Amino acid sequence: MAQEDRAKKPKKKKGTISQIRKIFQFTYAEDKALPWLLLGAILVPTAVAVTVCFIFHVGWLSWILFVLLGIMVGLLLATMTLTRRSDRVGYAKMEGRPGAAAAVLGNISRAGFRFPQDPVWIDAKTKDAIWRGTGRTGVYLVGEGDYARVTKAMRREEEKIRRITQGSDIPIYMISVGQGPKQVPLNKLQREVIRKKARMTSDELAILNERLITLQKRQSALGMPKGIDPTKVHVSRKAMRGR
């Protein structure tokens, strides 16, 4: 067992270094200033630590400790810088692509939030789409596409949800993703979702999710193509009579 544990540790370390290298290469391809920023993040705290040692004339043991502390702080700042710059590049590449909102919402790691990858509504022609998610903060309708069209579709989805949440004060948040004046940019979507205040307990959230799943199954059972308003579908009388 001990030998197996020792064999696993180098692999894990190697995997972490490989992952960092891939993130760096991915970010550097679009952000050429990245190496200089990382170098500065490491050197500045180290230089500050050395300067403090010179000013206060500390002993050799304090020199070592201060310099090590400066290097560790520098590595931490470099890691934070790499993470933020890589996120910025990633969001920029996803901006405007269908399904980008679902990818961002799926990365929310906070407990209680649930965002299925399949949209609850999609327009086959325009590719406008709506995703529905839940959390202890309420129900979320996140639209991707033209603001006016998506808002209209989200209103219809809101009415459906209101029918199963009657008598409760569960809030329904409608968020349109985009660069318009009334839209939320993709890189701020997660923050917009998780910053709301909790309104439900875990048990109440579980009941809500069950009701929403039932609602989705009923919609699927109708056999309606996604993106079509059932109230505006024309049914042929000849077809009903079998002619």
Backbone as CSV, one residue per row, in Angstrom:
resi,resn,N_x,N_y,N_z,CA_x,CA_y,CA_z,C_x,C_y,C_z
1,MET,0.829,-1.208,0.000,0.000,0.000,0.000,0.863,1.258,0.000
2,ALA,1.952,1.228,0.808,2.826,2.399,0.892,3.490,2.668,-0.448
3,GLN,3.891,1.567,-1.131,4.532,1.727,-2.433,3.558,2.297,-3.453
4,GLU,2.296,1.859,-3.378,1.294,2.368,-4.303,1.058,3.865,-4.077
5,ASP,1.005,4.290,-2.795,0.797,5.701,-2.474,1.947,6.552,-2.989
6,ARG,3.179,6.010,-2.836,4.345,6.755,-3.329,4.320,6.878,-4.844
7,ALA,3.803,5.859,-5.506,3.749,5.874,-6.972,2.708,6.859,-7.469
8,LYS,1.654,7.057,-6.654,0.576,7.948,-7.070,0.938,9.409,-6.918
9,LYS,1.722,9.749,-5.886,2.040,11.144,-5.601,2.781,11.840,-6.735
10,PRO,3.844,11.254,-7.325,4.525,11.916,-8.435,3.604,12.131,-9.632
11,LYS,2.699,11.187,-9.881,1.776,11.320,-11.008,0.851,12.508,-10.804
12,LYS,0.371,12.672,-9.549,-0.528,13.775,-9.243,0.197,15.104,-9.417
13,LYS,1.457,15.176,-8.931,2.245,16.385,-9.058,2.520,16.697,-10.522
14,LYS,2.853,15.679,-11.277,3.127,15.847,-12.698,1.875,16.320,-13.418
15,GLY,0.708,15.793,-13.012,-0.539,16.200,-13.644,-0.852,17.652,-13.375
16,THR,-0.555,18.136,-12.160,-0.803,19.532,-11.811,0.080,20.458,-12.628
17,ILE,1.357,20.115,-12.731,2.287,20.924,-13.516,1.875,20.938,-14.982
18,SER,1.457,19.787,-15.498,1.010,19.704,-16.884,-0.226,20.561,-17.120
19,GLN,-1.126,20.577,-16.150,-2.338,21.386,-16.271,-2.008,22.873,-16.277
20,ILE,-1.084,23.270,-15.399,-0.671,24.676,-15.359,-0.023,25.077,-16.679
21,ARG,0.796,24.168,-17.237,1.454,24.445,-18.507,0.428,24.630,-19.624
22,LYS,-0.611,23.796,-19.636,-1.644,23.912,-20.662,-2.422,25.222,-20.534
23,ILE,-2.719,25.598,-19.274,-3.434,26.860,-19.052,-2.582,28.032,-19.524
24,PHE,-1.283,27.965,-19.240,-0.375,29.031,-19.676,-0.347,29.119,-21.202
25,GLN,-0.203,27.984,-21.873,-0.141,27.982,-23.336,-1.441,28.499,-23.943
26,PHE,-2.556,28.088,-23.364,-3.872,28.548,-23.845,-4.009,30.060,-23.707
27,THR,-3.586,30.591,-22.565,-3.722,32.024,-22.309,-2.710,32.832,-23.107
28,TYR,-1.483,32.345,-23.180,-0.408,33.066,-23.866,-0.700,33.228,-25.355
29,ALA,-1.430,32.289,-25.934,-1.762,32.382,-27.355,-2.553,33.648,-27.674
30,GLU,-3.308,34.155,-26.702,-4.113,35.367,-26.907,-3.619,36.546,-26.081
31,ASP,-2.786,36.288,-25.086,-2.333,37.339,-24.160,-0.810,37.291,-24.087
32,LYS,-0.142,38.038,-24.947,1.324,38.000,-25.041,2.008,38.680,-23.849
33,ALA,1.251,39.467,-23.094,1.847,40.131,-21.928,1.901,39.222,-20.704
34,LEU,1.352,38.043,-20.812,1.246,37.139,-19.660,2.585,36.815,-19.010
35,PRO,3.655,36.451,-19.750,4.928,36.106,-19.083,5.475,37.248,-18.230
36,TRP,5.365,38.473,-18.746,5.882,39.616,-18.000,5.060,39.872,-16.737
37,LEU,3.763,39.668,-16.834,2.901,39.856,-15.662,3.205,38.821,-14.586
38,LEU,3.403,37.578,-15.016,3.735,36.515,-14.049,5.100,36.753,-13.411
39,LEU,6.053,37.185,-14.247,7.391,37.465,-13.727,7.342,38.608,-12.711
40,GLY,6.583,39.642,-13.027,6.445,40.769,-12.106,5.770,40.360,-10.810
41,ALA,4.766,39.483,-10.933,4.050,39.018,-9.735,4.972,38.273,-8.783
42,ILE,5.963,37.581,-9.327,6.902,36.827,-8.491,8.027,37.721,-7.963
43,LEU,8.559,38.591,-8.823,9.728,39.389,-8.456,9.411,40.515,-7.470
44,VAL,8.252,41.135,-7.610,7.934,42.282,-6.747,7.901,41.897,-5.265
45,PRO,7.152,40.861,-4.852,7.169,40.493,-3.424,8.560,40.048,-2.953
46,THR,9.291,39.368,-3.855,10.634,38.931,-3.487,11.548,40.134,-3.267
47,ALA,11.441,41.132,-4.159,12.254,42.344,-4.025,11.895,43.106,-2.758
48,VAL,10.615,43.137,-2.426,10.174,43.806,-1.187,10.780,43.110,0.029
49,ALA,10.787,41.776,0.025,11.347,41.017,1.147,12.847,41.305,1.296
50,VAL,13.575,41.357,0.172,15.016,41.643,0.217,15.254,43.061,0.723
51,THR,14.438,44.003,0.278,14.582,45.398,0.711,14.373,45.539,2.207
52,VAL,13.376,44.824,2.732,13.110,44.856,4.177,14.312,44.328,4.951
53,CYS,14.924,43.267,4.431,16.097,42.698,5.097,17.261,43.687,5.122
54,PHE,17.455,44.424,4.022,18.538,45.412,3.964,18.287,46.563,4.929
55,ILE,17.055,47.023,4.972,16.729,48.195,5.793,16.896,47.900,7.275
56,PHE,16.420,46.741,7.698,16.420,46.424,9.128,17.635,45.597,9.576
57,HIS,18.534,45.300,8.637,19.781,44.587,8.962,19.514,43.306,9.770
58,VAL,18.651,42.475,9.238,18.272,41.249,9.941,19.372,40.199,9.800
59,GLY,19.291,39.167,10.630,20.271,38.086,10.594,20.055,37.163,9.396
60,TRP,21.024,36.243,9.228,20.973,35.378,8.043,19.748,34.465,8.043
61,LEU,19.314,34.013,9.219,18.127,33.157,9.306,16.873,33.950,8.891
62,SER,16.780,35.189,9.341,15.648,36.048,8.955,15.690,36.344,7.456
63,TRP,16.910,36.492,6.920,17.051,36.685,5.463,16.379,35.528,4.717
64,ILE,16.726,34.340,5.105,16.184,33.165,4.414,14.663,33.118,4.537
65,LEU,14.166,33.354,5.744,12.721,33.284,5.967,11.974,34.371,5.182
66,PHE,12.516,35.589,5.200,11.859,36.688,4.490,11.852,36.452,2.980
67,VAL,12.973,35.999,2.458,13.048,35.747,1.010,12.107,34.616,0.606
68,LEU,12.076,33.547,1.408,11.151,32.451,1.120,9.703,32.924,1.171
69,LEU,9.403,33.770,2.147,8.052,34.323,2.244,7.721,35.161,1.016
70,GLY,8.688,35.966,0.576,8.466,36.781,-0.623,8.218,35.929,-1.858
71,ILE,8.987,34.843,-1.984,8.811,33.944,-3.142,7.438,33.267,-3.098
72,MET,7.037,32.808,-1.910,5.739,32.140,-1.768,4.587,33.093,-2.086
73,VAL,4.684,34.333,-1.599,3.658,35.330,-1.921,3.650,35.604,-3.418
74,GLY,4.850,35.662,-4.007,4.947,35.890,-5.450,4.314,34.773,-6.262
75,LEU,4.537,33.523,-5.848,3.929,32.386,-6.545,2.410,32.411,-6.420
76,LEU,1.933,32.832,-5.243,0.485,32.936,-5.049,-0.106,34.006,-5.958
77,LEU,0.550,35.164,-6.030,0.080,36.238,-6.907,0.150,35.823,-8.380
78,ALA,1.184,35.067,-8.741,1.322,34.596,-10.123,0.194,33.633,-10.477
79,THR,-0.147,32.764,-9.536,-1.253,31.825,-9.760,-2.573,32.562,-9.940
80,MET,-2.809,33.563,-9.106,-4.031,34.354,-9.215,-4.070,35.108,-10.536
81,THR,-2.926,35.641,-10.940,-2.846,36.375,-12.211,-3.131,35.454,-13.392
82,LEU,-2.535,34.266,-13.375,-2.749,33.303,-14.452,-4.215,32.896,-14.531
83,THR,-4.836,32.674,-13.372,-6.248,32.273,-13.346,-7.140,33.356,-13.931
84,ARG,-6.927,34.593,-13.512,-7.770,35.689,-13.987,-7.575,35.953,-15.479
85,ARG,-6.326,35.928,-15.929,-6.060,36.186,-17.360,-6.604,35.055,-18.232
86,SER,-6.501,33.810,-17.734,-7.027,32.684,-18.509,-8.550,32.734,-18.578
87,ASP,-9.183,33.139,-17.460,-10.641,33.292,-17.466,-11.064,34.352,-18.475
88,ARG,-10.328,35.450,-18.509,-10.656,36.534,-19.443,-10.561,36.063,-20.889
89,VAL,-9.507,35.319,-21.196,-9.338,34.794,-22.553,-10.442,33.792,-22.883
90,GLY,-10.771,32.935,-21.906,-11.811,31.928,-22.119,-13.162,32.556,-22.388
91,TYR,-13.531,33.558,-21.601,-14.809,34.246,-21.810,-14.843,34.945,-23.164
92,ALA,-13.727,35.557,-23.543,-13.662,36.262,-24.828,-13.874,35.301,-25.996
93,LYS,-13.337,34.085,-25.868,-13.491,33.101,-26.939,-14.912,32.548,-27.003
94,MET,-15.579,32.452,-25.856,-16.941,31.913,-25.819,-18.001,32.938,-26.166
95,GLU,-17.651,34.219,-26.040,-18.620,35.295,-26.253,-19.281,35.167,-27.619
96,GLY,-20.618,35.151,-27.619,-21.383,35.105,-28.865,-21.606,33.709,-29.415
97,ARG,-21.002,32.690,-28.827,-21.189,31.329,-29.320,-22.434,30.703,-28.687
98,PRO,-23.227,29.982,-29.464,-24.411,29.312,-28.893,-24.014,28.336,-27.798
99,GLY,-24.712,28.398,-26.680,-24.441,27.491,-25.579,-23.386,27.968,-24.609
100,ALA,-22.845,29.170,-24.840,-21.809,29.692,-23.943,-22.364,29.910,-22.540
101,ALA,-23.598,30.394,-22.450,-24.215,30.634,-21.133,-24.334,29.334,-20.349
102,ALA,-24.714,28.248,-21.023,-24.850,26.954,-20.351,-23.510,26.470,-19.828
103,ALA,-22.443,26.705,-20.590,-21.112,26.284,-20.161,-20.687,27.030,-18.900
104,VAL,-20.985,28.325,-18.841,-20.627,29.132,-17.671,-21.460,28.731,-16.462
105,LEU,-22.750,28.549,-16.670,-23.638,28.186,-15.562,-23.298,26.807,-15.011
106,GLY,-22.868,25.904,-15.877,-22.523,24.554,-15.446,-21.301,24.510,-14.548
107,ASN,-20.515,25.601,-14.532,-19.306,25.641,-13.706,-19.551,26.235,-12.329
108,ILE,-20.790,26.601,-12.034,-21.089,27.115,-10.697,-20.970,25.972,-9.700
109,SER,-20.056,26.116,-8.766,-19.747,25.021,-7.850,-20.428,25.151,-6.497
110,ARG,-21.121,26.238,-6.271,-21.762,26.428,-4.964,-22.895,25.438,-4.778
111,ALA,-23.020,24.951,-3.548,-24.039,23.947,-3.245,-25.434,24.528,-3.418
112,GLY,-26.323,23.716,-3.981,-27.711,24.121,-4.120,-28.079,24.581,-5.509
113,PHE,-27.122,25.092,-6.279,-27.429,25.560,-7.624,-27.491,24.385,-8.601
114,ARG,-28.460,24.440,-9.469,-28.662,23.365,-10.447,-29.048,23.979,-11.784
115,PHE,-28.197,23.786,-12.779,-28.447,24.311,-14.115,-28.246,23.195,-15.141
116,PRO,-29.326,22.529,-15.568,-29.210,21.500,-16.600,-28.638,22.076,-17.896
117,GLN,-27.894,21.268,-18.623,-27.253,21.731,-19.844,-28.234,21.895,-21.009
118,ASP,-29.368,21.192,-20.952,-30.353,21.290,-22.035,-31.241,22.509,-21.832
119,PRO,-31.435,23.317,-22.877,-32.312,24.484,-22.740,-33.774,24.071,-22.631
120,VAL,-34.581,24.906,-21.979,-36.017,24.638,-21.879,-36.758,25.215,-23.082
121,TRP,-36.073,26.071,-23.828,-36.669,26.658,-25.032,-35.555,27.034,-25.986
122,ILE,-35.788,26.791,-27.271,-34.806,27.159,-28.285,-35.522,27.444,-29.593
123,ASP,-35.078,28.477,-30.277,-35.627,28.827,-31.580,-34.720,28.233,-32.657
124,ALA,-35.260,27.345,-33.449,-34.452,26.637,-34.443,-33.868,27.573,-35.497
125,LYS,-34.567,28.672,-35.782,-34.094,29.592,-36.822,-33.010,30.540,-36.310
126,THR,-33.283,31.201,-35.208,-32.366,32.218,-34.703,-31.322,31.673,-33.728
127,LYS,-31.549,30.439,-33.231,-30.682,29.815,-32.225,-30.789,30.507,-30.861
128,ASP,-31.780,31.380,-30.686,-32.034,31.935,-29.360,-32.407,30.789,-28.425
129,ALA,-31.967,30.856,-27.180,-32.228,29.755,-26.254,-32.409,30.274,-24.835
130,ILE,-33.086,29.469,-24.034,-33.319,29.794,-22.628,-32.974,28.582,-21.784
131,TRP,-32.204,28.812,-20.728,-31.886,27.770,-19.756,-32.565,28.108,-18.437
132,ARG,-33.048,27.097,-17.777,-33.705,27.291,-16.492,-32.888,26.607,-15.406
133,GLY,-32.631,27.332,-14.347,-31.877,26.780,-13.232,-32.502,27.174,-11.909
134,THR,-32.048,26.531,-10.871,-32.586,26.814,-9.543,-31.470,26.888,-8.515
135,GLY,-31.799,27.506,-7.406,-30.912,27.589,-6.261,-31.753,27.974,-5.061
136,ARG,-31.172,28.008,-3.925,-31.915,28.423,-2.735,-32.341,29.884,-2.839
137,THR,-31.780,30.584,-3.806,-32.123,31.995,-4.021,-33.362,32.156,-4.896
138,GLY,-33.754,31.114,-5.634,-34.931,31.201,-6.490,-34.752,30.461,-7.800
139,VAL,-35.593,30.828,-8.768,-35.553,30.215,-10.098,-34.925,31.205,-11.070
140,TYR,-34.088,30.685,-11.971,-33.399,31.534,-12.938,-33.788,31.134,-14.357
141,LEU,-34.102,32.141,-15.157,-34.294,31.965,-16.584,-33.210,32.775,-17.277
142,VAL,-32.307,32.088,-17.936,-31.162,32.741,-18.566,-31.306,32.627,-20.079
143,GLY,-31.453,33.770,-20.735,-31.663,33.790,-22.179,-30.412,34.176,-22.937
144,GLU,-30.268,33.570,-24.101,-29.111,33.820,-24.959,-29.618,34.144,-26.360
145,GLY,-29.335,35.342,-26.848,-29.800,35.744,-28.168,-30.313,37.169,-28.167
146,ASP,-31.134,37.508,-29.148,-31.700,38.848,-29.251,-32.507,39.188,-28.004
147,TYR,-32.267,40.370,-27.450,-32.875,40.735,-26.169,-34.400,40.717,-26.226
148,ALA,-34.982,41.337,-27.227,-36.442,41.427,-27.317,-37.076,40.053,-27.476
149,ARG,-36.527,39.239,-28.378,-37.099,37.906,-28.612,-36.959,37.023,-27.378
150,VAL,-35.773,37.048,-26.778,-35.526,36.197,-25.620,-36.372,36.624,-24.426
151,THR,-36.524,37.931,-24.235,-37.331,38.423,-23.118,-38.782,37.980,-23.257
152,LYS,-39.295,38.050,-24.468,-40.673,37.617,-24.726,-40.838,36.133,-24.408
153,ALA,-39.858,35.332,-24.818,-39.915,33.890,-24.553,-39.766,33.600,-23.061
154,MET,-38.927,34.379,-22.372,-38.750,34.165,-20.940,-40.024,34.513,-20.171
155,ARG,-40.783,35.476,-20.668,-42.060,35.819,-20.041,-43.019,34.634,-20.100
156,ARG,-43.014,33.936,-21.226,-43.883,32.759,-21.354,-43.450,31.660,-20.395
157,GLU,-42.132,31.463,-20.282,-41.630,30.455,-19.350,-41.930,30.847,-17.907
158,GLU,-41.889,32.135,-17.623,-42.188,32.608,-16.281,-43.632,32.279,-15.896
159,GLU,-44.558,32.456,-16.841,-45.962,32.148,-16.567,-46.151,30.680,-16.214
160,LYS,-45.446,29.811,-16.894,-45.537,28.375,-16.609,-45.040,28.062,-15.197
161,ILE,-43.950,28.725,-14.812,-43.386,28.478,-13.482,-44.310,29.018,-12.401
162,ARG,-44.932,30.165,-12.666,-45.843,30.756,-11.685,-47.008,29.823,-11.350
163,ARG,-47.410,29.010,-12.321,-48.533,28.098,-12.088,-48.195,27.036,-11.051
164,ILE,-46.949,26.638,-10.971,-46.575,25.582,-10.032,-45.990,26.147,-8.739
165,THR,-45.848,27.466,-8.668,-45.325,28.086,-7.439,-46.348,29.041,-6.825
166,GLN,-47.616,28.861,-7.190,-48.658,29.732,-6.652,-48.714,29.636,-5.126
167,GLY,-48.909,30.787,-4.490,-48.984,30.815,-3.036,-47.643,30.933,-2.350
168,SER,-46.566,30.953,-3.111,-45.232,31.088,-2.530,-44.613,32.410,-2.986
169,ASP,-43.542,32.789,-2.328,-42.839,34.024,-2.701,-41.501,33.717,-3.361
170,ILE,-41.439,32.577,-4.059,-40.202,32.186,-4.740,-39.942,33.152,-5.895
171,PRO,-38.826,33.860,-5.873,-38.539,34.809,-6.950,-38.096,34.110,-8.235
172,ILE,-38.427,34.714,-9.359,-37.994,34.213,-10.661,-37.156,35.311,-11.314
173,TYR,-35.892,35.026,-11.512,-34.978,36.008,-12.087,-34.803,35.736,-13.577
174,MET,-34.963,36.766,-14.389,-34.765,36.644,-15.835,-33.504,37.409,-16.225
175,ILE,-32.564,36.699,-16.810,-31.271,37.279,-17.177,-31.028,37.065,-18.668
176,SER,-30.789,38.155,-19.382,-30.455,38.081,-20.802,-28.952,38.282,-20.951
177,VAL,-28.283,37.330,-21.559,-26.829,37.374,-21.698,-26.446,38.066,-23.000
178,GLY,-25.532,39.009,-22.911,-25.081,39.726,-24.101,-24.375,41.010,-23.735
179,GLN,-24.105,41.832,-24.735,-23.386,43.080,-24.534,-24.295,44.303,-24.613
180,GLY,-25.609,44.095,-24.681,-26.556,45.198,-24.760,-26.695,45.931,-23.439
181,PRO,-27.376,47.088,-23.450,-27.533,47.904,-22.234,-28.309,47.216,-21.121
182,LYS,-29.236,46.318,-21.460,-30.034,45.628,-20.457,-29.617,44.167,-20.284
183,GLN,-28.459,43.837,-20.827,-27.989,42.459,-20.776,-26.798,42.317,-19.833
184,VAL,-26.531,41.078,-19.461,-25.411,40.760,-18.563,-24.291,40.128,-19.387
185,PRO,-23.084,40.696,-19.360,-21.968,40.094,-20.099,-21.673,38.683,-19.594
186,LEU,-21.135,37.869,-20.472,-20.870,36.473,-20.137,-19.927,36.342,-18.945
187,ASN,-18.922,37.220,-18.853,-17.947,37.105,-17.768,-18.503,37.542,-16.412
188,LYS,-19.705,38.120,-16.387,-20.331,38.532,-15.132,-21.568,37.695,-14.807
189,LEU,-21.814,36.669,-15.608,-23.024,35.870,-15.451,-23.036,35.111,-14.125
190,GLN,-21.949,34.430,-13.802,-21.897,33.674,-12.544,-22.127,34.581,-11.338
191,ARG,-21.474,35.734,-11.338,-21.627,36.673,-10.229,-23.068,37.154,-10.102
192,GLU,-23.713,37.382,-11.240,-25.104,37.844,-11.234,-26.026,36.796,-10.627
193,VAL,-25.709,35.535,-10.840,-26.554,34.443,-10.339,-26.358,34.210,-8.843
194,ILE,-25.114,34.127,-8.404,-24.846,33.698,-7.029,-24.944,34.821,-6.009
195,ARG,-25.068,36.057,-6.441,-25.075,37.156,-5.467,-26.441,37.375,-4.810
196,LYS,-27.475,36.683,-5.282,-28.814,36.845,-4.708,-28.870,36.241,-3.303
197,LYS,-29.835,36.703,-2.520,-30.016,36.203,-1.161,-30.848,34.921,-1.159
198,ALA,-30.515,34.016,-0.259,-31.247,32.750,-0.144,-32.674,33.009,0.341
199,ARG,-33.629,32.327,-0.303,-35.044,32.469,0.051,-35.694,31.156,0.450
200,MET,-34.993,30.029,0.221,-35.582,28.717,0.479,-34.634,27.841,1.286
201,THR,-35.227,26.849,1.940,-34.428,25.827,2.604,-34.073,24.742,1.588
202,SER,-33.207,23.829,1.974,-32.819,22.737,1.074,-34.013,21.855,0.733
203,ASP,-34.896,21.607,1.706,-36.085,20.785,1.463,-37.040,21.478,0.498
204,GLU,-37.236,22.768,0.674,-38.120,23.522,-0.228,-37.551,23.543,-1.640
205,LEU,-36.240,23.646,-1.757,-35.601,23.629,-3.071,-35.788,22.276,-3.748
206,ALA,-35.686,21.195,-2.986,-35.874,19.849,-3.535,-37.290,19.677,-4.081
207,ILE,-38.277,20.191,-3.358,-39.676,20.108,-3.811,-39.856,20.916,-5.092
208,LEU,-39.257,22.105,-5.134,-39.345,22.947,-6.325,-38.732,22.253,-7.534
209,ASN,-37.572,21.638,-7.353,-36.910,20.949,-8.464,-37.772,19.795,-8.994
210,GLU,-38.421,19.076,-8.092,-39.292,17.982,-8.508,-40.456,18.502,-9.354
211,ARG,-41.027,19.617,-8.948,-42.137,20.206,-9.702,-41.691,20.687,-11.071
212,LEU,-40.498,21.269,-11.138,-39.987,21.748,-12.418,-39.668,20.590,-13.356
213,ILE,-39.170,19.496,-12.796,-38.905,18.306,-13.617,-40.207,17.753,-14.187
214,THR,-41.235,17.724,-13.349,-42.555,17.266,-13.808,-43.084,18.179,-14.899
215,LEU,-42.915,19.486,-14.726,-43.353,20.449,-15.745,-42.639,20.208,-17.063
216,GLN,-41.340,19.957,-17.003,-40.568,19.725,-18.220,-41.014,18.442,-18.921
217,LYS,-41.332,17.410,-18.130,-41.798,16.151,-18.718,-43.137,16.342,-19.425
218,ARG,-44.002,17.145,-18.838,-45.297,17.411,-19.464,-45.121,18.144,-20.787
219,GLN,-44.210,19.098,-20.817,-43.951,19.832,-22.044,-43.395,18.905,-23.122
220,SER,-42.494,18.017,-22.710,-41.912,17.074,-23.678,-42.958,16.098,-24.187
221,ALA,-43.922,15.738,-23.323,-44.964,14.788,-23.707,-45.897,15.359,-24.765
222,LEU,-45.964,16.679,-24.848,-46.827,17.306,-25.860,-46.296,17.086,-27.263
223,GLY,-44.989,16.807,-27.353,-44.408,16.555,-28.662,-44.229,17.797,-29.488
224,MET,-44.195,18.948,-28.849,-44.048,20.200,-29.564,-42.577,20.467,-29.864
225,PRO,-42.246,20.883,-31.092,-40.868,21.272,-31.384,-40.477,22.458,-30.520
226,LYS,-39.269,22.468,-30.009,-38.819,23.564,-29.172,-38.812,24.867,-29.962
227,GLY,-39.222,25.930,-29.306,-39.229,27.227,-29.952,-40.570,27.592,-30.524
228,ILE,-41.575,26.705,-30.429,-42.901,26.973,-30.954,-43.852,27.211,-29.807
229,ASP,-44.643,28.267,-29.902,-45.607,28.589,-28.866,-46.839,27.714,-29.066
230,PRO,-47.176,26.833,-28.115,-48.315,25.932,-28.269,-49.636,26.660,-28.477
231,THR,-49.746,27.889,-27.992,-51.008,28.618,-28.131,-51.218,29.144,-29.549
232,LYS,-50.158,29.097,-30.360,-50.272,29.636,-31.712,-50.160,28.551,-32.789
233,VAL,-50.190,27.301,-32.375,-50.081,26.206,-33.335,-51.441,25.951,-33.973
234,HIS,-51.485,25.891,-35.315,-52.725,25.626,-36.035,-52.853,24.127,-36.287
235,VAL,-53.938,23.558,-35.845,-54.186,22.126,-36.019,-55.122,21.927,-37.200
236,SER,-54.709,21.102,-38.138,-55.517,20.844,-39.323,-56.722,19.968,-38.967
237,ARG,-57.932,20.434,-39.329,-59.133,19.651,-39.055,-59.165,18.390,-39.902
238,LYS,-58.642,18.451,-41.126,-58.593,17.270,-41.998,-57.745,16.188,-41.382
239,ALA,-56.622,16.609,-40.778,-55.749,15.630,-40.137,-56.445,14.963,-38.960
240,MET,-57.263,15.764,-38.230,-57.983,15.210,-37.084,-59.043,14.196,-37.524
241,ARG,-59.593,14.413,-38.725,-60.614,13.485,-39.200,-59.988,12.310,-39.956
242,GLY,-58.662,12.319,-40.118,-57.986,11.213,-40.775,-58.024,11.284,-42.291
243,ARG,-58.251,12.507,-42.819,-58.280,12.649,-44.278,-56.941,13.107,-44.801
